Amino acid sequence: MSGRLPGGTPATDALTAAGISFSLHAYTHHDDSRDFGAEAARELGVDELRIFKTLVIGVGTGRPPLAVGVVPVATQLDLKAFAASLGAKKAVLAKPAEATRSSGYVVGGISPIAQKTLLPTVLDETAQLFDTILVSAGKRGLQVELAPSDLAALTRATWADIAR
């Protein structure tokens, strides 16, 4: 027996193992939806500035060549600011297959927590404005709510102004 809770994901397992306080919020994901973050905000009745999306980003030929950006779903990732925050020359959104392979999660359900490969992670500094934020729990239709400082600690993230 793995000890995984019913409906658990690698993200919820990692949070539990780390002793981090969190709550789960399930909602009905509609297969025709492609704006996953806006769907989560709408279905859960949560402000789009408090729900954060996780993006896997190519940052060139460095080691590792990928990184993770976490920004409010109401915004877009500023690729130039993101690259600068990591000391990279440029940044581009990773292809969906590449993001899935690296993270171990499906697009629309990529969590910044417990990715298959630990990548440099940058959280948009606006997350610090809230006591708690929501991020994907590792599958479509499931969000995890936690303190931004706990998310930063668990993912070894840095803070930067990366949203526009």
N, CA, C and O of each residue as an XYZ file, in Angstrom:
656
protein
N       0.852     -1.188      0.000
C       0.000      0.000      0.000
C       0.887      1.237      0.000
O       1.816      1.334      0.802
N       0.610      2.178     -0.888
C       1.460      3.349     -1.052
C       1.196      4.423     -0.011
O       2.035      5.302      0.184
N       0.075      4.377      0.650
C      -0.248      5.414      1.608
C      -0.902      6.615      0.957
O      -1.190      7.606      1.627
N      -1.135      6.538     -0.324
C      -1.745      7.648     -1.038
C      -3.234      7.704     -0.714
O      -3.918      6.681     -0.702
N      -3.718      8.903     -0.455
C      -5.139      9.099     -0.218
C      -5.909      8.879     -1.506
O      -5.356      9.089     -2.586
N      -7.168      8.462     -1.431
C      -7.961      8.345     -2.657
C      -7.979      9.701     -3.365
O      -8.261     10.727     -2.747
N      -7.680      9.697     -4.652
C      -7.642     10.945     -5.417
C      -6.352     11.715     -5.207
O      -6.210     12.831     -5.707
N      -5.403     11.132     -4.471
C      -4.137     11.807     -4.214
C      -3.289     11.902     -5.469
O      -3.466     11.143     -6.422
N      -2.381     12.836     -5.448
C      -1.453     13.055     -6.560
C      -0.049     13.168     -5.977
O       0.099     13.288     -4.761
N       0.980     13.131     -6.814
C       2.332     13.361     -6.278
C       2.423     14.686     -5.508
O       3.151     14.777     -4.520
N       1.687     15.711     -5.957
C       1.715     17.007     -5.269
C       1.121     16.902     -3.867
O       1.715     17.395     -2.907
N      -0.043     16.266     -3.738
C      -0.660     16.155     -2.408
C       0.160     15.230     -1.515
O       0.246     15.452     -0.307
N       0.757     14.203     -2.094
C       1.629     13.314     -1.318
C       2.837     14.085     -0.772
O       3.218     13.906      0.385
N       3.435     14.938     -1.600
C       4.600     15.716     -1.187
C       4.238     16.717     -0.095
O       4.999     16.911      0.853
N       3.076     17.349     -0.231
C       2.624     18.297      0.793
C       2.408     17.590      2.123
O       2.815     18.089      3.173
N       1.769     16.432      2.075
C       1.518     15.652      3.292
C       2.834     15.219      3.928
O       3.014     15.338      5.140
N       3.755     14.714      3.103
C       5.048     14.252      3.614
C       5.844     15.392      4.246
O       6.586     15.177      5.204
N       5.689     16.607      3.708
C       6.422     17.762      4.223
C       5.729     18.396      5.434
O       6.271     19.307      6.060
N       4.534     17.907      5.755
C       3.799     18.458      6.891
C       3.243     19.844      6.644
O       3.038     20.617      7.579
N       2.998     20.158      5.374
C       2.493     21.480      5.007
C       0.965     21.466      5.044
O       0.329     20.539      4.540
N       0.395     22.491      5.638
C      -1.060     22.633      5.717
C      -1.604     23.050      4.349
O      -1.118     24.005      3.742
N      -2.612     22.326      3.874
C      -3.221     22.645      2.587
C      -4.666     22.164      2.583
O      -5.063     21.344      3.411
N      -5.442     22.685      1.644
C      -6.791     22.159      1.433
C      -6.991     21.954     -0.055
O      -6.429     22.675     -0.880
N      -7.796     20.964     -0.384
C      -8.075     20.631     -1.778
C      -9.420     21.207     -2.201
O     -10.360     21.280     -1.409
N      -9.490     21.612     -3.461
C     -10.721     22.156     -4.032
C     -10.948     21.467     -5.377
O     -10.234     21.720     -6.347
N     -11.941     20.604     -5.418
C     -12.279     19.895     -6.656
C     -13.365     20.660     -7.398
O     -14.211     21.313     -6.788
N     -13.329     20.570     -8.708
C     -14.370     21.161     -9.548
C     -14.510     20.307    -10.790
O     -13.646     19.483    -11.089
N     -15.585     20.504    -11.503
C     -15.822     19.743    -12.724
C     -15.062     20.373    -13.873
O     -15.332     21.509    -14.261
N     -14.112     19.631    -14.415
C     -13.375     20.090    -15.601
C     -14.181     19.707    -16.833
O     -14.627     18.566    -16.958
N     -14.366     20.650    -17.735
C     -15.088     20.397    -18.982
C     -14.069     20.130    -20.080
O     -13.168     20.937    -20.310
N     -14.213     18.999    -20.755
C     -13.226     18.580    -21.750
C     -13.015     19.585    -22.875
O     -11.953     19.598    -23.498
N     -14.018     20.436    -23.147
C     -13.866     21.405    -24.237
C     -13.153     22.682    -23.778
O     -12.879     23.562    -24.593
N     -12.853     22.785    -22.483
C     -12.178     23.974    -21.951
C     -10.684     23.902    -22.239
O     -10.055     22.864    -22.036
N     -10.122     25.010    -22.712
C      -8.685     25.095    -22.952
C      -8.029     26.170    -22.089
O      -6.804     26.218    -21.978
N      -8.850     27.038    -21.475
C      -8.321     28.044    -20.559
C      -8.512     27.496    -19.156
O      -9.443     27.869    -18.441
N      -7.603     26.598    -18.779
C      -7.758     25.810    -17.562
C      -7.835     26.669    -16.297
O      -8.638     26.388    -15.407
N      -7.017     27.699    -16.215
C      -7.008     28.552    -15.032
C      -8.288     29.342    -14.869
O      -8.837     29.427    -13.771
N      -8.768     29.923    -15.966
C     -10.021     30.682    -15.905
C     -11.179     29.757    -15.541
O     -12.087     30.146    -14.807
N     -11.140     28.530    -16.060
C     -12.175     27.556    -15.722
C     -12.157     27.261    -14.221
O     -13.209     27.226    -13.584
N     -10.973     27.051    -13.659
C     -10.855     26.766    -12.227
C     -11.387     27.937    -11.406
O     -12.127     27.731    -10.443
N     -11.016     29.166    -11.776
C     -11.486     30.349    -11.049
C     -13.004     30.454    -11.105
O     -13.660     30.708    -10.094
N     -13.542     30.259    -12.282
C     -14.997     30.351    -12.474
C     -15.722     29.266    -11.682
O     -16.677     29.554    -10.961
N     -15.274     28.036    -11.814
C     -15.941     26.904    -11.161
C     -15.842     26.975     -9.637
O     -16.757     26.547     -8.933
N     -14.734     27.512     -9.129
C     -14.540     27.577     -7.676
C     -14.967     28.917     -7.069
O     -15.019     29.066     -5.848
N     -15.273     29.893     -7.940
C     -15.672     31.206     -7.442
C     -14.538     31.944     -6.747
O     -14.758     32.649     -5.762
N     -13.320     31.779     -7.265
C     -12.133     32.396     -6.678
C     -11.578     33.437     -7.651
O     -11.567     33.221     -8.863
N     -11.123     34.555     -7.114
C     -10.534     35.632     -7.911
C      -9.381     35.087     -8.757
O      -8.542     34.332     -8.266
N      -9.349     35.481    -10.043
C      -8.308     35.011    -10.968
C      -6.908     35.504    -10.595
O      -5.921     35.023    -11.151
N      -6.811     36.444     -9.674
C      -5.489     36.893     -9.218
C      -4.964     36.012     -8.095
O      -3.788     36.098     -7.741
N      -5.830     35.155     -7.523
C      -5.431     34.277     -6.419
C      -5.208     32.835     -6.853
O      -4.683     32.026     -6.089
N      -5.608     32.516     -8.081
C      -5.328     31.193     -8.646
C      -4.147     31.358     -9.589
O      -4.147     32.223    -10.466
N      -3.131     30.507     -9.392
C      -1.899     30.628    -10.159
C      -1.730     29.441    -11.098
O      -1.989     28.293    -10.736
N      -1.285     29.751    -12.322
C      -1.018     28.698    -13.300
C       0.470     28.396    -13.310
O       1.308     29.249    -13.018
N       0.766     27.155    -13.657
C       2.146     26.676    -13.698
C       2.549     26.475    -15.146
O       1.899     25.732    -15.881
N       3.610     27.131    -15.553
C       4.079     27.058    -16.933
C       5.496     26.512    -16.968
O       6.360     26.947    -16.206
N       5.727     25.553    -17.862
C       7.079     25.030    -18.070
C       7.675     25.822    -19.227
O       7.078     25.942    -20.297
N       8.865     26.358    -18.984
C       9.471     27.309    -19.904
C      10.855     26.834    -20.332
O      11.658     26.389    -19.512
N      11.116     26.936    -21.625
C      12.461     26.667    -22.142
C      13.325     27.901    -21.934
O      12.934     29.011    -22.297
N      14.500     27.702    -21.350
C      15.392     28.836    -21.085
C      16.750     28.646    -21.762
O      17.774     29.115    -21.264
N      16.744     27.960    -22.892
C      17.975     27.837    -23.662
C      18.714     26.545    -23.416
O      18.133     25.521    -23.055
N      19.998     26.625    -23.621
C      20.824     25.424    -23.573
C      21.508     25.225    -22.230
O      22.376     24.362    -22.097
N      21.125     26.018    -21.233
C      21.734     25.882    -19.911
C      21.340     24.582    -19.251
O      20.646     23.757    -19.845
N      21.783     24.400    -18.025
C      21.427     23.202    -17.257
C      20.637     23.635    -16.058
O      21.170     24.372    -15.228
N      19.407     23.227    -15.913
C      18.629     22.503    -16.920
C      18.089     23.471    -17.975
O      18.029     24.677    -17.737
N      17.697     22.947    -19.136
C      17.194     23.817    -20.204
C      15.749     24.262    -19.985
O      15.215     25.050    -20.766
N      15.117     23.758    -18.925
C      13.736     24.121    -18.613
C      13.663     24.750    -17.232
O      14.538     24.547    -16.391
N      12.599     25.520    -17.016
C      12.330     26.125    -15.710
C      10.811     26.235    -15.575
O      10.074     25.960    -16.522
N      10.355     26.637    -14.398
C       8.928     26.732    -14.117
C       8.585     28.154    -13.692
O       9.255     28.739    -12.841
N       7.533     28.701    -14.297
C       7.009     30.005    -13.909
C       5.609     29.824    -13.343
O       4.813     29.056    -13.883
N       5.305     30.530    -12.253
C       3.996     30.430    -11.613
C       3.441     31.844    -11.504
O       3.972     32.680    -10.774
N       2.347     32.100    -12.254
C       1.755     33.441    -12.331
C       0.240     33.355    -12.171
O      -0.348     32.298    -12.397
N      -0.401     34.474    -11.779
C      -1.863     34.468    -11.667
C      -2.514     34.140    -13.018
O      -2.018     34.541    -14.070
N      -3.632     33.405    -12.969
C      -4.294     33.027    -14.222
C      -4.860     34.242    -14.954
O      -5.129     34.165    -16.153
N      -5.046     35.360    -14.253
C      -5.563     36.576    -14.890
C      -4.485     37.302    -15.681
O      -4.773     38.292    -16.353
N      -3.248     36.822    -15.609
C      -2.132     37.497    -16.266
C      -1.450     36.563    -17.256
O      -1.838     35.407    -17.423
N      -0.428     37.098    -17.903
C       0.432     36.299    -18.763
C       1.844     36.357    -18.211
O       2.222     37.309    -17.528
N       2.612     35.331    -18.517
C       4.016     35.325    -18.119
C       4.782     36.292    -19.011
O       4.683     36.220    -20.236
N       5.543     37.192    -18.404
C       6.423     38.098    -19.135
C       7.718     37.323    -19.385
O       8.552     37.188    -18.490
N       7.878     36.816    -20.608
C       9.012     35.950    -20.923
C      10.356     36.642    -20.731
O      11.316     36.014    -20.286
N      10.434     37.934    -21.063
C      11.701     38.658    -20.884
C      12.040     38.793    -19.400
O      13.184     38.581    -18.998
N      11.050     39.143    -18.596
C      11.282     39.283    -17.152
C      11.625     37.930    -16.544
O      12.472     37.838    -15.655
N      10.961     36.875    -17.030
C      11.236     35.530    -16.522
C      12.678     35.140    -16.837
O      13.405     34.676    -15.958
N      13.089     35.327    -18.084
C      14.462     35.001    -18.475
C      15.454     35.789    -17.617
O      16.434     35.231    -17.124
N      15.201     37.066    -17.443
C      16.100     37.912    -16.654
C      16.182     37.431    -15.208
O      17.246     37.494    -14.592
N      15.064     36.952    -14.664
C      15.056     36.500    -13.268
C      15.946     35.280    -13.053
O      16.386     35.007    -11.936
N      16.206     34.547    -14.144
C      17.059     33.360    -14.064
C      18.446     33.584    -14.667
O      19.273     32.673    -14.702
N      18.685     34.792    -15.134
C      19.970     35.079    -15.765
C      20.102     34.448    -17.141
O      21.212     34.235    -17.628
N      18.959     34.146    -17.776
C      18.960     33.550    -19.116
C      18.795     34.649    -20.166
O      18.299     35.735    -19.867
N      19.213     34.356    -21.390
C      19.096     35.339    -22.462
C      17.684     35.428    -23.002
O      17.220     36.505    -23.375
N      16.988     34.274    -23.046
C      15.611     34.286    -23.540
C      14.842     33.128    -22.936
O      15.414     32.197    -22.370
N      13.525     33.213    -23.074
C      12.642     32.170    -22.563
C      11.496     31.975    -23.544
O      10.980     32.936    -24.115
N      11.106     30.727    -23.732
C       9.966     30.400    -24.599
C       9.121     29.338    -23.901
O       9.640     28.515    -23.147
N       7.827     29.364    -24.157
C       6.939     28.364    -23.592
C       7.321     26.989    -24.129
O       7.475     26.814    -25.338
N       7.473     26.025    -23.245
C       7.810     24.662    -23.677
C       6.636     24.058    -24.443
O       5.480     24.409    -24.203
N       6.937     23.162    -25.351
C       5.880     22.443    -26.074
C       5.117     21.584    -25.073
O       5.707     21.105    -24.105
N       3.805     21.376    -25.288
C       3.015     20.582    -24.338
C       3.619     19.218    -24.016
O       3.632     18.815    -22.853
N       4.118     18.504    -25.016
C       4.699     17.179    -24.770
C       5.944     17.283    -23.892
O       6.180     16.431    -23.036
N       6.730     18.322    -24.109
C       7.940     18.547    -23.325
C       7.577     18.877    -21.868
O       8.220     18.394    -20.936
N       6.543     19.702    -21.688
C       6.087     20.071    -20.344
C       5.573     18.847    -19.599
O       5.856     18.675    -18.413
N       4.820     17.996    -20.289
C       4.285     16.778    -19.680
C       5.408     15.820    -19.311
O       5.416     15.261    -18.215
N       6.349     15.631    -20.217
C       7.466     14.709    -19.982
C       8.304     15.170    -18.790
O       8.676     14.356    -17.945
N       8.600     16.446    -18.716
C       9.440     16.981    -17.643
C       8.729     16.983    -16.289
O       9.318     16.634    -15.266
N       7.452     17.381    -16.299
C       6.734     17.549    -15.026
C       6.120     16.258    -14.504
O       6.000     16.064    -13.295
N       5.731     15.375    -15.423
C       5.014     14.175    -15.021
C       3.513     14.405    -14.912
O       2.771     13.506    -14.518
N       3.067     15.605    -15.260
C       1.645     15.969    -15.196
C       1.129     16.312    -16.588
O       1.911     16.660    -17.473
N      -0.198     16.215    -16.787
C      -0.792     16.592    -18.066
C      -1.000     18.101    -18.117
O      -1.245     18.736    -17.091
N      -0.902     18.666    -19.309
C      -1.155     20.091    -19.497
C      -2.570     20.392    -19.005
O      -3.512     19.658    -19.303
N      -2.702     21.467    -18.256
C      -3.978     21.808    -17.632
C      -4.066     21.257    -16.227
O      -5.000     21.570    -15.488
N      -3.092     20.433    -15.854
C      -3.035     19.866    -14.514
C      -1.613     19.847    -13.988
O      -1.298     19.089    -13.070
N      -0.743     20.684    -14.569
C       0.648     20.714    -14.129
C       0.738     21.473    -12.814
O       0.370     22.644    -12.723
N       1.230     20.788    -11.813
C       1.442     21.404    -10.506
C       2.897     21.829    -10.400
O       3.780     21.176    -10.956
N       3.152     22.931     -9.681
C       4.557     23.291     -9.439
C       5.195     22.383     -8.390
O       6.409     22.410     -8.191
N       4.366     21.578     -7.720
C       4.805     20.749     -6.599
C       5.066     19.321     -7.064
O       4.258     18.742     -7.789
N       6.197     18.756     -6.645
C       6.535     17.344     -6.897
C       6.580     16.999     -8.379
O       6.084     15.954     -8.800
N       7.173     17.881     -9.156
C       7.373     17.551    -10.562
C       8.409     16.439    -10.666
O       9.262     16.281     -9.792
N       8.321     15.675    -11.742
C       9.230     14.553    -11.952
C      10.692     15.010    -11.911
O      11.554     14.319    -11.368
N      10.953     16.170    -12.488
C      12.284     16.758    -12.473
C      12.197     18.094    -11.748
O      11.442     18.972    -12.165
N      12.961     18.263    -10.666
C      12.962     19.535     -9.947
C      13.669     20.574    -10.815
O      14.857     20.453    -11.114
N      12.917     21.589    -11.209
C      13.437     22.638    -12.078
C      13.506     23.957    -11.319
O      12.789     24.147    -10.336
N      14.371     24.875    -11.773
C      14.344     26.211    -11.183
C      12.923     26.764    -11.309
O      12.321     26.707    -12.382
N      12.400     27.294    -10.219
C      11.020     27.783    -10.193
C      11.004     29.231     -9.747
O      11.685     29.615     -8.797
N      10.206     30.037    -10.458
C      10.050     31.450    -10.125
C       8.567     31.715     -9.896
O       7.735     31.443    -10.761
N       8.247     32.253     -8.713
C       6.869     32.616     -8.387
C       6.694     34.110     -8.573
O       7.546     34.902     -8.169
N       5.579     34.491     -9.192
C       5.299     35.917     -9.319
C       5.120     36.503     -7.928
O       4.438     35.932     -7.077
N       5.744     37.649     -7.717
C       5.759     38.252     -6.383
C       4.380     38.616     -5.859
O       4.223     38.789     -4.651
N       3.370     38.738     -6.722
C       2.026     39.088     -6.245
C       1.414     37.994     -5.375
O       0.462     38.260     -4.641
N       1.936     36.780     -5.439
C       1.417     35.706     -4.587
C       1.560     36.073     -3.119
O       0.775     35.624     -2.284
N       2.564     36.891     -2.801
C       2.820     37.283     -1.419
C       1.762     38.229     -0.856
O       1.753     38.511      0.342
N       0.869     38.719     -1.720
C      -0.203     39.613     -1.274
C      -1.327     38.860     -0.575
O      -2.173     39.471      0.078
N      -1.340     37.533     -0.710
C      -2.437     36.718     -0.198
C      -1.956     35.794      0.923
O      -0.805     35.357      0.931
N      -2.854     35.506      1.866
C      -2.545     34.522      2.911
C      -2.406     33.143      2.301
O      -1.523     32.373      2.681
N      -3.291     32.827      1.341
C      -3.234     31.557      0.620
C      -3.490     31.803     -0.854
O      -4.168     32.756     -1.238
N      -2.930     30.919     -1.673
C      -3.182     30.928     -3.110
C      -3.563     29.513     -3.519
O      -3.404     28.568     -2.746
N      -4.065     29.376     -4.740
C      -4.401     28.066     -5.269
C      -3.542     27.779     -6.484
O      -3.327     28.650     -7.328
N      -3.051     26.547     -6.566
C      -2.315     26.055     -7.729
C      -2.853     24.670     -8.050
O      -3.547     24.066     -7.232
N      -2.542     24.175     -9.217
C      -2.993     22.834     -9.579
C      -2.443     21.810     -8.594
O      -1.290     21.878     -8.166
N      -3.303     20.867     -8.253
C      -2.894     19.780     -7.356
C      -2.327     18.609     -8.147
O      -1.973     17.583     -7.566
N      -2.237     18.752     -9.461
C      -1.615     17.700    -10.260
C      -2.550     16.971    -11.198
O      -2.160     15.987    -11.827
N      -3.785     17.446    -11.299
C      -4.685     16.910    -12.315
C      -5.771     17.938    -12.599
O      -6.089     18.776    -11.754
N      -6.324     17.864    -13.780
C      -7.392     18.787    -14.150
C      -8.567     18.590    -13.204
O      -8.949     17.462    -12.895
N      -9.133     19.703    -12.750
C     -10.282     19.637    -11.862
C      -9.929     19.575    -10.389
O     -10.807     19.330     -9.562
N      -8.667     19.789    -10.035
C      -8.270     19.743     -8.629
C      -7.206     20.806     -8.349
O      -6.132     20.817     -8.951
N      -7.538     21.692     -7.422
C      -6.614     22.751     -7.003
C      -6.238     22.532     -5.546
O      -7.027     21.999     -4.765
N      -5.030     22.948     -5.186
C      -4.589     22.893     -3.805
C      -4.394     24.331     -3.326
O      -3.810     25.160     -4.024
N      -4.892     24.604     -2.132
C      -4.762     25.927     -1.526
C      -3.729     25.843     -0.409
O      -3.808     24.977      0.462
N      -2.758     26.756     -0.447
C      -1.698     26.750      0.552
C      -1.088     28.136      0.673
O      -1.348     29.012     -0.152
N      -0.284     28.328      1.693
C       0.403     29.605      1.881
C       1.477     29.760      0.803
O       2.194     28.804      0.505
N       1.596     30.953      0.216
C       2.634     31.159     -0.805
C       4.040     30.844     -0.296
O       4.866     30.327     -1.048
N       4.316     31.147      0.959
C       5.648     30.867      1.510
C       5.914     29.366      1.569
O       7.048     28.929      1.372
N       4.869     28.568      1.840
C       5.033     27.112      1.841
C       5.310     26.599      0.433
O       6.143     25.713      0.241
N       4.610     27.156     -0.550
C       4.840     26.761     -1.941
C       6.277     27.095     -2.340
O       6.962     26.281     -2.960
N       6.724     28.289     -1.982
C       8.092     28.702     -2.327
C       9.119     27.786     -1.674
O      10.098     27.392     -2.306
N       8.893     27.452     -0.416
C       9.852     26.598      0.297
C       9.905     25.201     -0.316
O      10.989     24.656     -0.524
N       8.746     24.622     -0.604
C       8.704     23.250     -1.112
C       9.299     23.137     -2.521
O       9.914     22.125     -2.855
N       9.116     24.170     -3.342
C       9.607     24.131     -4.725
C      10.982     24.792     -4.868
O      11.546     24.833     -5.962
N      11.515     25.309     -3.756
C      12.794     26.045     -3.755
C      12.749     27.220     -4.726
O      13.721     27.508     -5.424
N      11.606     27.887     -4.755
C      11.369     28.971     -5.723
C      11.986     30.277     -5.280
O      12.257     30.507     -4.101
N      12.197     31.125     -6.274
C      12.570     32.508     -6.039
C      11.366     33.376     -6.384
O      10.463     32.933     -7.094
N      11.348     34.593     -5.893
C      10.274     35.554     -6.168
C      10.755     36.554     -7.188
O      11.904     36.992     -7.131
N       9.891     36.929     -8.131
C      10.226     37.972     -9.099
C       8.940     38.533     -9.702
O       7.880     37.913     -9.625
N       9.054     39.693    -10.292
C       7.935     40.335    -10.988
C       7.934     39.773    -12.407
O       8.595     40.322    -13.287
N       7.196     38.678    -12.641
C       7.243     37.983    -13.934
C       5.896     37.951    -14.657
O       5.772     37.307    -15.699
N       4.885     38.640    -14.113
C       3.561     38.646    -14.762
C       3.294     40.000    -15.390
O       3.794     41.032    -14.942
N       2.490     39.963    -16.442
C       2.033     41.232    -17.040
C       0.576     41.100    -17.413
O      -0.016     42.047    -17.932
